[in-house]
C-alpha cells in the first residue's frame, strides 16, 4: 500500500492536477478568509460554509484520474493477473488523494491562528468544521474513485463527479417535491449537508460520523468489486 501511495502522490505533483487542486482551494478559501477579516470578527463560519460547496465541485479534479488513467493506459490489466489483493491497491490510491485533500485543509488552521492574534476564536466550532470538511472530502473522494473505476475517460469521470456534486446540493430540496413520508425521510437521512451542519456548529454526533464513514466504506468496497468482477470475468 505504501508504494501505491508514494506512486500516486508523485503522479499528483509531477502533473498539474495536484497543484491545480491546491491552488483553486487556496484561492477560494483565501477570498473567504479576507472577507472574514474585513468583518472584524473571529467567526470563520463564512469560510467553512462556503468551502462546503467548493469542495463538492473540487474533488472530481482530484479523483478523475485515479483509475481512469490506469484503464486508459491498460496498466490496470497487471492488477488482474498479479497475485496481489485489490483492496490494498485501492486503499493506496484512496489515501494518496486523501493526503492531498488534507494538505488543502491545513490552510484553515493557519487562518485560525492568524485570527487568534486579534481575537479569541471558538476552537470547538473550528475543529468541528475541520472534522466535518475532512469527512465530507473523504466521502466524496471515495465516490469519485468509484466513478473513475467505471470509465477510462478522465473527462467522463470528472463530469460524473460534478453530477454527484449537483445531486448532493439539490438533495435537501428534493423532499418537498417527492410525495410520501418514507421517501422524504429517506432522502433527508442521506443528506450530506444535513449530516455536515452539526459539525459547523461544533457539535459532534456519532450518527453524522458513522454516516460519512459508511459512505467511504461502501464506495471503497464497490470500487474493489468493479475490479474483482473484471479479474474473474
Number of C-alpha atoms within 10 A of each C-alpha: 15 14 11 18 20 14 14 19 19 13 16 21 13 11 10 10 17 19 14 16 19 18 13 14 20 17 11 15 23 16 12 20 22 13 15 19 16 9 10 11 14 18 19 23 17 13 21 21 16 13 19 19 15 16 17 21 19 22 26 29 22 24 29 29 26 28 26 24 18 17 18 14 10 11 12 15 14 11 15 18 10 10 8 11 12 18 17 14 17 23 20 21 25 23 20 24 25 21 14 18 23 16 11 17 21 11 16 22 13 11 18 21 14 13 20 14 10 12 14 13 17 15 12 15 20 22 19 20 28 21 19 27 23 17 21 23 24 24 24 27 29 29 26 29 30 27 27 29 25 16 20 20 17 21 16 16 27 23 16 19 29 19 15 19 21 14 13 17 17 13 17 18 13 15 18 9 8 12 10 10 10 11 13 16 12 11 17 18 14 16 19 21 18 14 21 25 16 17 23 23 16 19 17 18 11 8 10 21 17 13 18 23 15 13 19 22 14 15 20 21 16 18 25 19 15 13 20 16 10 10 14 8 7
